Amino acid sequence: MAESGLTRPGFLGLQDLGVRSMEKFGRETPWDRATLQNAFRFYYDDLEESYGDWHGFDQNVLFVISRTSTGVRLGY
């Protein structure tokens, strides 16, 4: 069976990325455009470095950012 590449350490890396984002931009969801764009770029740049060459990356990255951000904020 082919390995997908996003293993347990990869998922833990997403959680760490979410925690670092909250430390940088605050626990509350950013509502002003500049902060929201900066928070998105914070996630996107890190994820693109690791997974940007994956087929479908651009189509799925918003879901990954939303899910990671929500999960960390809710304590998952």
Rosetta blueprint (number, residue, H / E / L):
1 M L
2 A L
3 E L
4 S L
5 G L
6 L L
7 T L
8 R H
9 P H
10 G H
11 F H
12 L H
13 G H
14 L H
15 Q H
16 D H
17 L H
18 G H
19 V H
20 R H
21 S H
22 M H
23 E H
24 K H
25 F H
26 G L
27 R L
28 E L
29 T L
30 P L
31 W L
32 D L
33 R H
34 A H
35 T H
36 L H
37 Q H
38 N H
39 A H
40 F H
41 R H
42 F H
43 Y H
44 Y H
45 D H
46 D H
47 L H
48 E H
49 E H
50 S H
51 Y H
52 G L
53 D L
54 W L
55 H L
56 G L
57 F H
58 D H
59 Q H
60 N H
61 V H
62 L H
63 F H
64 V H
65 I H
66 S H
67 R H
68 T H
69 S H
70 T H
71 G H
72 V H
73 R H
74 L H
75 G L
76 Y L
